[in-house]
Each structure stands twice: as C-alpha cells, then as structure tokens.
Amino acid sequence: MSVEVASPTATDDRSEFLALVDKSLVQNTLVKVLLSKYQGAEADLQRLTLRPVTVRGQACLSFVYTYKTRDITKNHPLDEALALIAELLPAAFKNAHLLSLTDDVQLTFGKKNKSRLFVGRAVEREGASTGHDREKKRFLELTRPFLTDLGVTTAKHELVPAMARKWKQINKFVEVFSHALASSPLQRRGVDEAIHAVDFGSGKGYLTFAMHDYLRNSLGRQGKVTGVELREDMVRLGNDAAARLEQPGLSFEHGDVRTYTPAAIDIMIALHACDVATDYAIHLGIRSDASIIMCSPCCHKQIRPQMSSPSMLRPMLQYGVHLGQEAEMVTDSLRALLLEACGYETKVFEFVSLEHTNKNKMILAVKRAEPVDATEMMEKIQGIKAFYGIREQCLETLLKADNRL
C-alpha cells in the first residue's frame, strides 16, 4: 500500500476520530467502526468492519476485511488495533464511520487528503461554511400516529414544545434498542417469527408504543409487545390507545415485576425500576433467557447501609452525596458483572434521564452466542463485596436461589 502524507487538518481530524474510538472502547459503548472507499493495491477489497470482541479474556477488535467473494477476519488487541486504524487512515481508506451507543461520527478524506469530521453535525475547519451539516438521524418519524395520540405531536404532526425532551428520549431509546437488536441472537430469527418484548413500569406507554412501532413498521417484524404497569388507569389508557390505533400485538397488563410471569420474553425493559425492583427485573430477564435486557435503575438503597468504606476513603465518603454516588456505582457494577457471569455482553452508559428521576444511567445486556465461564467473574464480584463489606446483593441472591450461579 502506498502511504500518502496527510495535511495538518487531516491529522487533527484523524486524531480526534481515533480519540472518539478510544473513548467508546473505554466506556464499552462501541458498536462498530466501518472503513470504506478503499484506495489501496488490493483490487477486490471493498471495506473493513471493526467490532469489539473478547478473545481468551482479552478485549480485542475484530477486523473483518470484506472482499468481493470472501471475508477475512483478524483479531487485534486494542492498542494494536488503534495503531492499525491510524495507519490505514487516509493511506488506504478515505471514509471512516464510528457508531457507538452515544456517538455517530463520520470522517472523510477528499482531494489532497483534505478532511472533514462530522460529530452529530459537521465540524468545518478554518471557518468554512457549514451548509453541508449532516441532519441528525431519527429512528422514528414525527408522522407516526401513536405520537399524536399520546400528545407528543399535534394533529399536523408537529412536535409539541413541552414534549421535546420526551421526543429526544424516545428516539434515543429506539436507537439503543436498534443497535442491541442488530447484535443479538434475535437477528437470526425469521421475519415471520414473533419477538416477545415486555416493558415493566410502562406508564403512559411512550416507549412501549415506540418499540412496537419500530419492530412492526420500521423492521417489518412480528413484534408482540406488552406493557406491564401497577397503575390500573395507565393500563386502561394504554389498551384504549392500542385499540384506537389498531395496533396488533400490543397490549397493556396490570402487574408487578416481582410476581409477573409472562409466557415468553425475548426483550426485557425496565426503565422505572426503583431499588431492588431492578434486580427482580434483571432476574426475570435472565430466568426467561431474554436476548436483550435494558434497565435504567434508580434509588440504590440496598447496598448503601451495608457498605463499610475502607479507612483511606472515609474522608471522601463523609459527604453524603459522594457516598450515594459510590453506592450507585457499586450496585450497578455488581449487576453488570452478574449479567456477564450469566452469559450476557453488558454495557453501562449514560442515557436520557426519565421524567420520574434525574438518573441517566442504562444497563444494556445482550445474550452472547457462546456460553461463558463464570468462575473468574464471580471471583471479581466476591472481591468487590469483600472490599466494601457487602453481605448481600439482591440479584445475586435471586440467581443463587434458582441455581444460576
């Protein structure tokens, strides 16, 4: 491959792009990196796709080289992978696309390797015009009937100003769900096979309707979505709207995550689960062998009174807000590690805070294709518990009770 010298601007853009790739790896939010517009010597090479994988316990990037008639896969440790990406841009590939759960970044190289970096909107160098800014992709259109029925849009399909935050949350939720679905075992299921999803704490049903609409109308899948809610008036409201809009496969039921026993769950959602209700929701998802588990936890009350902070940390944790933040971090880390031990690839990242709470964290777990050895993960979990003097964590107790650990 012939190596071309990049301009200073191209070097800056490439460095920023690589920094964003590195950030997504550190935060465990990377979905994929796609390198295209190949300019090298291999005539049949079309593109290069990079995805995070774990090889013998080591975090790596899988490089899939796509040729006209074959694919070649090579796995590289993260540091080596980042260095290789830097070598390939722009010497071999002129376009790069980073897709993560939080970022959508495009890097392009034109004549004389003049670069442009798009992060949400185009970042123009040296004061150039921004007339070609990229419009942010939406996973749902404002014209969808359920948005009008639920009061997100007007009869003319215009966004109600007071619902702007809710609209942002709906779109981000569907975006995260879309990426999870694409990497889950459900992707291999036939389009005529039903996908069962349960949304606990569905409330008025914004996200329940959105997930059903995305499965049925955007993807053409046989989505069967159930919203489960404690408030009976919300259940009636949801079922009335579903009937009015003629939404097959969408229903709302009265129930609690601790006692609800669905026939089948492929996708388990719990975005309003307070304290140990999140543990019960995750446990139900694991017990049902759900392919996707999405939780947005809040009110981390169980762990905090158990925590015995090491002496060196006590000056920091004498402030209540810091102790609360640490209890939250420890609780959700244990949940994520327990999901990993049960065979899920798990990510913890910032979401859009809900109207019920200012918490903005999401735990996303996607079932792995191959079983995992839970021994090492359980050693890490027990180490954390011993460090903080934690006697019991609800999810671990539930999983041990039915012999899953």
PLY file of the C-alpha trace (Angstrom):
ply
format ascii 1.0
element vertex 405
property float x
property float y
property float z
element edge 404
property int vertex1
property int vertex2
end_header
0.00 0.00 0.00
1.29 3.42 -0.90
1.41 5.83 2.03
0.24 9.38 1.45
1.19 12.31 3.65
-1.83 13.79 5.41
-2.34 17.52 5.73
-2.22 19.12 9.23
-6.02 19.40 9.18
-6.36 15.73 8.26
-4.01 14.82 11.10
-6.14 16.80 13.57
-9.36 15.20 12.35
-7.86 11.72 12.39
-6.56 12.22 15.93
-9.99 13.37 17.09
-11.65 10.41 15.37
-9.21 7.97 16.97
-9.78 9.62 20.36
-13.52 9.06 19.97
-12.93 5.42 19.05
-10.73 5.05 22.14
-13.38 6.73 24.29
-16.07 4.32 23.08
-13.80 1.38 23.92
-13.08 2.71 27.41
-16.80 3.31 28.03
-17.70 -0.06 26.47
-20.21 1.60 24.10
-18.65 0.77 20.73
-20.98 -0.87 18.20
-18.71 -0.85 15.15
-16.20 1.11 13.06
-16.55 0.93 9.27
-13.69 1.89 6.95
-14.67 2.29 3.29
-13.70 3.92 -0.02
-10.60 1.76 -0.27
-7.72 3.22 -2.32
-5.03 0.59 -1.82
-3.44 -2.05 -4.03
-5.83 -4.95 -3.28
-8.32 -4.70 -6.13
-11.08 -6.84 -4.56
-11.05 -5.31 -1.08
-14.24 -3.33 -0.52
-14.42 -2.36 3.15
-13.19 -3.14 6.64
-15.55 -3.58 9.60
-14.31 -3.49 13.19
-16.31 -4.78 16.18
-15.36 -5.35 19.84
-14.75 -8.99 20.83
-13.18 -10.84 23.74
-10.53 -13.42 22.87
-9.27 -15.63 25.71
-10.25 -13.00 28.25
-8.56 -10.14 26.37
-10.50 -7.21 24.87
-9.84 -7.01 21.13
-11.20 -5.54 17.92
-12.25 -7.97 15.24
-11.16 -6.72 11.78
-13.39 -8.19 9.05
-11.92 -7.50 5.60
-14.73 -7.78 3.04
-13.70 -8.76 -0.49
-15.93 -9.39 -3.49
-16.15 -13.11 -2.85
-14.90 -13.69 0.70
-14.33 -12.26 4.16
-11.11 -12.46 6.17
-11.20 -11.91 9.94
-8.25 -10.91 12.11
-8.38 -10.05 15.82
-6.08 -7.40 17.33
-5.59 -6.21 20.94
-6.98 -2.72 21.47
-3.70 -0.76 21.43
-2.53 -2.60 18.34
-5.94 -2.10 16.71
-5.94 1.67 17.27
-2.44 1.95 15.83
-3.53 -0.02 12.78
-6.56 2.22 12.22
-4.25 5.23 12.32
-2.03 3.64 9.66
-5.00 2.90 7.39
-6.43 6.45 7.52
-6.11 8.01 4.99
-3.41 5.86 3.38
-5.77 3.01 2.47
-9.32 4.10 3.33
-10.82 7.54 2.67
-14.01 7.15 4.72
-14.44 6.10 8.35
-17.66 5.75 10.33
-17.77 5.28 14.10
-21.05 4.05 15.56
-21.42 3.73 19.32
-24.30 3.89 21.75
-23.53 7.56 22.34
-21.80 8.84 19.18
-22.27 8.74 15.41
-19.08 10.07 13.80
-18.04 10.35 10.14
-14.51 11.12 8.90
-13.96 11.68 5.18
-10.85 12.49 3.14
-11.08 14.28 -0.21
-8.54 15.57 -2.70
-5.06 16.06 -1.26
-6.41 14.27 1.82
-8.37 17.30 2.95
-10.55 16.01 5.76
-13.95 16.70 7.22
-15.16 15.40 10.57
-18.85 15.03 11.36
-19.84 14.59 15.00
-23.61 14.85 15.10
-23.24 17.90 12.86
-20.36 18.67 10.53
-17.28 20.24 12.10
-15.85 22.57 9.45
-12.20 23.59 9.62
-10.75 27.05 9.09
-14.11 28.82 9.24
-15.58 27.10 6.19
-19.32 27.13 5.53
-21.49 24.68 7.46
-24.02 24.35 4.68
-23.43 20.61 4.40
-24.05 19.82 8.05
-25.45 16.34 8.42
-29.02 16.14 9.69
-29.32 14.01 12.80
-30.79 10.60 12.05
-34.12 9.81 13.64
-35.28 6.25 14.20
-38.93 7.32 14.31
-40.75 9.92 12.25
-42.95 12.61 13.77
-45.73 11.44 11.46
-46.26 8.19 13.40
-49.92 8.13 14.60
-49.16 6.99 18.15
-47.13 10.16 18.79
-50.19 12.30 18.09
-52.45 10.08 20.19
-50.07 10.28 23.16
-49.70 14.05 22.86
-46.11 14.19 21.61
-47.15 15.82 18.31
-50.05 17.94 17.13
-52.69 16.87 14.62
-50.38 18.33 11.95
-47.54 16.08 13.19
-45.57 18.96 14.66
-43.66 18.42 17.88
-45.38 19.86 20.95
-42.68 22.10 22.50
-43.28 20.78 26.01
-42.65 17.24 24.72
-39.22 17.95 23.20
-37.39 16.11 25.97
-39.72 13.14 25.75
-39.23 13.03 21.95
-35.45 13.00 22.47
-35.76 10.17 24.98
-38.00 8.10 22.68
-35.57 8.40 19.78
-32.53 7.60 21.91
-34.29 4.58 23.34
-35.16 3.23 19.89
-31.59 3.93 18.70
-30.08 1.93 21.58
-32.66 -0.81 21.09
-31.91 -0.94 17.35
-28.17 -1.47 17.92
-28.83 -4.11 20.60
-31.25 -5.97 18.33
-28.73 -5.97 15.47
-26.11 -7.72 17.63
-28.47 -10.11 19.44
-29.50 -13.72 18.68
-32.90 -12.31 17.64
-31.31 -11.02 14.45
-31.13 -14.60 13.22
-34.84 -15.17 13.78
-37.10 -15.28 10.71
-39.21 -12.18 9.98
-42.39 -14.24 10.47
-41.35 -15.44 13.93
-42.72 -13.40 16.81
-40.42 -11.32 19.00
-41.84 -11.00 22.53
-40.99 -7.85 24.49
-42.14 -6.81 27.95
-41.83 -3.23 29.23
-42.13 -3.08 33.04
-43.31 0.19 34.53
-44.65 1.21 31.12
-46.56 4.24 32.42
-48.38 6.06 29.65
-46.65 3.79 27.14
-44.42 6.14 25.18
-41.54 3.68 24.91
-43.85 0.66 24.69
-45.61 2.11 21.64
-42.26 3.20 20.17
-40.71 -0.26 20.44
-43.82 -1.90 18.95
-43.90 0.63 16.11
-40.21 0.15 15.36
-40.49 -3.65 15.29
-43.69 -3.74 13.25
-43.45 -0.76 10.92
-39.74 0.05 10.62
-38.41 -3.52 10.58
-41.46 -5.46 9.41
-41.04 -7.96 12.28
-43.82 -9.75 14.15
-43.45 -7.78 17.37
-45.57 -8.80 20.36
-45.08 -6.09 22.98
-46.66 -5.99 26.44
-46.57 -3.02 28.79
-46.80 -4.02 32.47
-47.90 -1.31 34.89
-49.06 -1.15 38.53
-51.46 1.75 37.95
-54.69 0.37 36.50
-55.67 3.73 34.98
-52.47 3.68 32.91
-53.23 0.11 31.80
-56.68 1.19 30.59
-55.18 4.25 28.90
-52.64 2.13 27.02
-55.13 -0.52 25.91
-57.61 2.12 24.76
-54.92 3.81 22.65
-53.74 0.47 21.21
-57.31 -0.41 20.22
-58.00 3.05 18.82
-54.84 2.93 16.69
-55.43 -0.71 15.69
-52.06 -1.95 16.88
-51.93 -5.78 16.61
-49.59 -7.44 19.07
-49.58 -4.50 21.51
-51.25 -4.78 24.92
-51.01 -3.49 28.49
-51.47 -5.55 31.66
-51.70 -4.82 35.36
-48.80 -6.40 37.22
-45.62 -6.13 39.27
-42.16 -7.25 38.20
-41.83 -9.36 41.36
-44.87 -11.51 40.59
-45.49 -11.21 36.85
-44.97 -14.49 34.97
-45.07 -14.00 31.19
-45.22 -16.92 28.79
-42.07 -15.78 26.99
-39.67 -12.85 26.99
-37.16 -12.10 24.25
-36.66 -8.47 25.30
-36.98 -7.24 28.90
-37.27 -3.49 29.52
-37.40 -1.86 32.97
-36.70 1.86 32.86
-38.50 2.96 36.01
-37.48 0.21 38.43
-36.68 1.59 41.89
-34.05 -0.02 44.14
-34.27 -3.86 44.16
-37.11 -3.83 41.59
-34.28 -3.51 39.06
-32.76 -6.73 40.44
-36.09 -8.54 40.14
-36.48 -7.27 36.57
-32.97 -8.40 35.56
-33.56 -11.75 37.27
-36.80 -12.23 35.34
-34.97 -11.43 32.09
-32.20 -13.93 32.86
-34.67 -16.58 34.03
-36.65 -16.14 30.80
-33.45 -16.40 28.73
-34.17 -12.98 27.22
-31.87 -12.00 24.37
-31.90 -8.31 25.38
-32.20 -6.75 28.85
-32.45 -2.96 29.19
-32.65 -1.31 32.63
-32.41 2.24 33.88
-32.00 1.81 37.66
-32.58 4.35 40.41
-32.81 4.60 44.21
-29.89 2.36 45.19
-30.96 1.71 48.77
-29.97 -1.89 49.45
-26.18 -1.60 49.23
-25.60 1.79 50.87
-26.29 0.82 54.53
-24.16 -2.32 54.14
-21.09 -0.54 52.83
-18.16 -0.31 55.20
-15.80 2.08 53.46
-12.06 1.44 53.76
-10.35 3.93 56.06
-8.47 5.66 53.25
-11.77 6.50 51.52
-13.64 7.81 54.56
-12.54 11.45 54.17
-14.18 11.46 50.74
-17.25 9.49 51.75
-18.08 11.59 54.81
-20.10 13.68 52.35
-23.47 12.06 51.78
-23.66 12.81 48.08
-20.35 11.04 47.47
-21.41 8.01 49.48
-24.63 7.84 47.47
-22.73 8.03 44.19
-20.36 5.29 45.28
-23.25 3.06 46.39
-24.84 3.58 42.99
-21.60 2.71 41.18
-21.01 -0.42 43.27
-24.62 -1.62 42.92
-24.76 -1.24 39.14
-21.27 -2.68 38.70
-22.32 -5.82 40.58
-25.45 -6.07 38.43
-23.43 -5.72 35.23
-20.88 -8.33 36.36
-23.65 -10.75 37.37
-25.17 -10.36 33.90
-21.75 -11.10 32.40
-21.50 -14.21 34.57
-24.88 -15.34 33.22
-23.73 -15.13 29.61
-24.53 -11.56 28.59
-22.35 -8.92 26.97
-23.10 -5.92 29.17
-22.66 -2.18 28.76
-23.29 0.62 31.28
-23.64 4.11 29.83
-25.43 7.44 30.07
-28.96 7.57 28.74
-31.54 10.38 28.68
-32.90 10.96 32.19
-36.52 10.00 32.75
-39.34 12.24 33.90
-39.62 10.17 37.11
-35.97 10.53 38.12
-32.87 12.54 37.26
-30.83 9.32 36.94
-29.42 8.93 33.45
-27.73 5.52 33.51
-28.66 2.48 31.45
-27.58 -1.14 31.83
-27.81 -2.92 28.49
-27.21 -6.67 28.25
-27.23 -8.75 25.06
-27.12 -12.55 25.19
-23.83 -13.97 23.94
-23.85 -16.62 21.24
-21.44 -18.82 23.20
-21.57 -19.78 26.91
-19.01 -18.23 29.25
-17.03 -19.49 32.22
-18.49 -17.59 35.18
-15.72 -18.55 37.63
-13.48 -15.54 37.01
-16.44 -13.12 37.01
-17.72 -14.46 40.32
-14.25 -14.02 41.85
-14.38 -10.35 40.86
-17.85 -9.99 42.35
-16.81 -11.56 45.64
-13.71 -9.34 45.71
-15.83 -6.20 45.41
-18.22 -7.40 48.10
-15.34 -8.23 50.46
-13.68 -4.83 49.85
-16.82 -2.96 50.87
-18.09 -5.49 53.43
-21.28 -6.14 51.45
-23.19 -9.11 52.83
-25.99 -9.41 50.29
-26.91 -8.15 46.84
-30.48 -8.85 45.74
-29.81 -10.03 42.18
-27.08 -12.42 43.31
-29.43 -13.86 45.97
-32.18 -14.40 43.40
-29.83 -16.06 40.93
-28.38 -18.38 43.59
-31.87 -19.35 44.74
-32.64 -20.89 41.36
-29.12 -22.33 40.90
-28.00 -19.98 38.13
-24.72 -19.16 39.87
0 1
1 2
2 3
3 4
4 5
5 6
6 7
7 8
8 9
9 10
10 11
11 12
12 13
13 14
14 15
15 16
16 17
17 18
18 19
19 20
20 21
21 22
22 23
23 24
24 25
25 26
26 27
27 28
28 29
29 30
30 31
31 32
32 33
33 34
34 35
35 36
36 37
37 38
38 39
39 40
40 41
41 42
42 43
43 44
44 45
45 46
46 47
47 48
48 49
49 50
50 51
51 52
52 53
53 54
54 55
55 56
56 57
57 58
58 59
59 60
60 61
61 62
62 63
63 64
64 65
65 66
66 67
67 68
68 69
69 70
70 71
71 72
72 73
73 74
74 75
75 76
76 77
77 78
78 79
79 80
80 81
81 82
82 83
83 84
84 85
85 86
86 87
87 88
88 89
89 90
90 91
91 92
92 93
93 94
94 95
95 96
96 97
97 98
98 99
99 100
100 101
101 102
102 103
103 104
104 105
105 106
106 107
107 108
108 109
109 110
110 111
111 112
112 113
113 114
114 115
115 116
116 117
117 118
118 119
119 120
120 121
121 122
122 123
123 124
124 125
125 126
126 127
127 128
128 129
129 130
130 131
131 132
132 133
133 134
134 135
135 136
136 137
137 138
138 139
139 140
140 141
141 142
142 143
143 144
144 145
145 146
146 147
147 148
148 149
149 150
150 151
151 152
152 153
153 154
154 155
155 156
156 157
157 158
158 159
159 160
160 161
161 162
162 163
163 164
164 165
165 166
166 167
167 168
168 169
169 170
170 171
171 172
172 173
173 174
174 175
175 176
176 177
177 178
178 179
179 180
180 181
181 182
182 183
183 184
184 185
185 186
186 187
187 188
188 189
189 190
190 191
191 192
192 193
193 194
194 195
195 196
196 197
197 198
198 199
199 200
200 201
201 202
202 203
203 204
204 205
205 206
206 207
207 208
208 209
209 210
210 211
211 212
212 213
213 214
214 215
215 216
216 217
217 218
218 219
219 220
220 221
221 222
222 223
223 224
224 225
225 226
226 227
227 228
228 229
229 230
230 231
231 232
232 233
233 234
234 235
235 236
236 237
237 238
238 239
239 240
240 241
241 242
242 243
243 244
244 245
245 246
246 247
247 248
248 249
249 250
250 251
251 252
252 253
253 254
254 255
255 256
256 257
257 258
258 259
259 260
260 261
261 262
262 263
263 264
264 265
265 266
266 267
267 268
268 269
269 270
270 271
271 272
272 273
273 274
274 275
275 276
276 277
277 278
278 279
279 280
280 281
281 282
282 283
283 284
284 285
285 286
286 287
287 288
288 289
289 290
290 291
291 292
292 293
293 294
294 295
295 296
296 297
297 298
298 299
299 300
300 301
301 302
302 303
303 304
304 305
305 306
306 307
307 308
308 309
309 310
310 311
311 312
312 313
313 314
314 315
315 316
316 317
317 318
318 319
319 320
320 321
321 322
322 323
323 324
324 325
325 326
326 327
327 328
328 329
329 330
330 331
331 332
332 333
333 334
334 335
335 336
336 337
337 338
338 339
339 340
340 341
341 342
342 343
343 344
344 345
345 346
346 347
347 348
348 349
349 350
350 351
351 352
352 353
353 354
354 355
355 356
356 357
357 358
358 359
359 360
360 361
361 362
362 363
363 364
364 365
365 366
366 367
367 368
368 369
369 370
370 371
371 372
372 373
373 374
374 375
375 376
376 377
377 378
378 379
379 380
380 381
381 382
382 383
383 384
384 385
385 386
386 387
387 388
388 389
389 390
390 391
391 392
392 393
393 394
394 395
395 396
396 397
397 398
398 399
399 400
400 401
401 402
402 403
403 404
